[in-house]
Amino acid sequence: MSANTGARGAGDGVGGPGAAGSELIGLIAASIRRERERAGLSMAELARRAGIAKSTLSQLESAAGNPSVETLWALGVALDVPFSRLVDPPRPVVRVIRAGEGPVTHSERADYAATLLASCPPNARRDVYRIEAQPGEARASDPHMPGTVEHVVLSAGRALVGPPAEPVELHPGDYVSYPGDAPHIFRALAPDTVAVMVMEHV
């Protein structure tokens, strides 16, 4: 889920401390550059479409920046690729992600972290995330690519999820789906709220 309110900076968003965080930032840098070149966009044009400064994009492509989830979603939308394509490295057939592992991105405006668990392989149409959130500011997301649908199953805590005007209150075990190509929110109502989100692409 993403937010898009004005220009974005590199933020304080990706991964954790140490080598793992640096490795993820390097992977993201290479992915952004690869997808920008695939799309035939100049750095200035991609920055304009994503609503970020060209200097910020230059930092990200050189692995000198630390992008927030908002910045990465904006770049994904501008490049017309799933968020996961920017953060998920090639992987073996069998993959196990323990609690606390995996590529994590954080929100700039809410106590909200999304861990990518599985990205869609070629010709598939879904990504799987683990969401961890705390009460406070809602995680407000701008529309994703046309045709996107989000599916959320709450694992722990309570949350308001879905369209901003009519969010659904979820309790552990509850499920909701809603259009991901329209504005939507995720707001934790209890400490240590955890959910699994499946993003479906067309």
C-alpha positions in Angstrom: 0.0 0.0 0.0 1.4 3.4 -0.8 1.0 7.1 -0.1 1.7 9.9 -2.5 1.5 13.3 -1.1 4.0 15.6 -2.7 7.7 15.2 -3.2 9.4 12.3 -1.5 12.9 11.9 -0.2 15.1 8.8 0.3 13.5 8.5 3.7 14.4 6.0 6.5 12.7 3.0 5.3 14.4 -0.1 4.0 15.6 -3.2 5.8 17.5 -3.2 9.0 20.9 -2.4 10.3 24.2 -3.9 9.1 25.0 -6.0 6.1 21.5 -7.2 5.4 20.2 -3.7 5.1 23.1 -2.6 2.9 22.6 -5.7 0.7 18.9 -4.9 0.2 19.7 -1.2 -0.6 22.2 -2.4 -3.2 19.6 -4.8 -4.7 17.0 -2.0 -4.8 19.4 0.4 -6.5 20.1 -2.2 -9.2 16.4 -3.0 -9.7 15.4 0.7 -10.0 18.1 1.3 -12.6 17.2 -1.9 -14.5 13.5 -1.1 -14.6 14.1 2.5 -15.6 16.3 1.4 -18.5 13.9 -1.3 -19.5 11.1 1.4 -19.6 13.4 3.7 -21.7 13.1 6.6 -19.1 15.7 9.1 -18.3 16.4 9.7 -14.6 14.8 13.1 -14.8 11.6 11.7 -16.4 11.2 8.9 -13.9 11.8 11.3 -11.0 9.1 13.6 -12.4 6.6 10.7 -12.8 7.2 9.4 -9.3 7.1 12.9 -7.7 10.6 12.7 -6.2 13.6 14.8 -6.7 16.1 13.8 -9.4 18.8 14.0 -6.8 16.9 11.5 -4.6 16.6 9.1 -7.5 20.3 9.5 -8.3 21.1 8.6 -4.7 18.8 5.6 -4.8 20.3 4.3 -8.0 23.8 4.6 -6.6 22.8 2.8 -3.4 23.4 5.9 -1.3 19.8 6.5 -0.3 17.5 4.5 2.0 14.0 4.6 0.4 10.7 4.5 2.3 7.8 2.3 1.3 6.1 5.4 -0.1 9.1 6.2 -2.4 9.3 2.6 -3.6 5.5 2.4 -4.3 5.7 5.7 -6.2 8.6 4.4 -8.3 6.8 1.1 -9.0 3.7 3.0 -10.2 5.8 5.3 -12.4 7.6 2.2 -13.9 4.4 0.2 -14.1 5.9 -2.7 -12.2 4.8 -4.4 -9.0 6.5 -3.1 -5.8 8.0 -6.6 -5.3 10.1 -6.3 -8.5 12.1 -3.5 -6.9 12.9 -5.3 -3.6 12.9 -9.1 -4.2 16.1 -10.9 -5.2 16.2 -14.1 -7.3 15.5 -17.0 -5.0 15.6 -20.8 -4.9 12.6 -23.0 -5.5 12.1 -23.7 -1.7 12.2 -20.5 0.4 11.7 -20.1 4.1 11.3 -16.7 5.7 11.4 -16.8 9.5 9.7 -14.2 11.6 11.8 -11.0 11.7 13.5 -11.9 8.3 12.8 -10.7 4.8 13.0 -7.4 3.0 11.2 -4.8 5.1 10.0 -1.3 4.1 8.7 1.2 6.6 6.1 4.0 6.2 7.2 7.6 6.6 3.9 8.6 8.2 2.7 5.6 10.2 4.1 2.9 12.5 3.7 0.4 9.7 6.1 -2.1 8.2 5.6 -4.4 5.2 7.7 -7.5 4.7 7.6 -9.0 1.3 7.2 -12.8 1.7 6.7 -13.9 -1.9 6.7 -11.9 -5.2 4.9 -13.0 -8.3 7.0 -15.0 -10.7 6.7 -14.4 -14.4 3.1 -14.8 -15.6 1.8 -14.9 -12.0 -0.3 -12.2 -10.5 0.2 -11.9 -6.8 2.7 -10.8 -4.1 2.4 -11.8 -0.4 3.3 -9.5 2.5 3.4 -9.6 6.3 2.2 -6.3 7.8 3.1 -5.1 11.2 1.5 -2.0 12.6 1.0 0.0 15.8 -1.9 2.3 16.8 -1.7 5.9 15.7 -1.6 7.4 12.2 -3.4 5.4 9.5 -1.3 4.1 6.7 -3.0 5.9 3.8 -2.3 4.5 0.3 -2.7 6.0 -3.1 -4.0 3.8 -5.9 -1.7 1.1 -7.3 -1.7 -0.1 -10.9 -5.1 -0.4 -12.5 -6.8 -3.7 -11.7 -5.0 -4.3 -8.4 -6.9 -6.0 -5.7 -5.7 -6.4 -2.1 -6.6 -9.3 0.2 -6.0 -9.0 4.0 -6.2 -11.7 6.7 -5.7 -10.3 10.2 -3.4 -12.5 12.4 -3.3 -10.5 15.6 -4.7 -7.3 17.1 -7.4 -5.2 15.4 -7.4 -2.9 12.4 -9.5 -0.7 10.1 -8.8 -1.8 6.5 -10.1 -0.8 3.1 -11.6 2.3 1.5 -11.0 5.4 3.6 -14.7 6.3 3.7 -15.9 2.8 4.7 -13.0 0.8 6.2 -13.8 -2.6 7.7 -12.8 -3.4 11.3 -10.9 -6.7 11.4 -10.3 -9.1 14.3 -7.9 -12.1 14.2 -9.0 -14.5 11.5 -11.1 -12.0 9.6 -10.6 -11.5 5.9 -11.3 -8.5 3.6 -10.7 -7.7 0.0 -10.9 -4.3 -1.7 -9.7 -2.5 -4.8 -6.0 -1.6 -4.6 -6.4 0.7 -7.5 -8.4 3.2 -5.4 -7.3 5.0 -2.2 -7.2 2.7 0.8 -6.0 2.6 4.4 -4.6 0.3 7.1 -5.0 1.6 10.6 -4.0 -0.5 13.6 -6.4 -0.3 16.6 -4.4 -2.5 19.0 -0.7 -2.8 19.8 1.3 -5.3 17.7 -1.3 -5.7 15.0 -0.2 -8.3 12.4 -1.8 -9.2 9.1 -1.0 -11.1 5.9 -1.7 -9.1 2.7 -1.9 -10.7 -0.8 -1.7 -8.1 -3.6 -3.3 -9.4 -6.8 -2.3 -7.9 -10.1 -4.0 -8.1 -13.5 
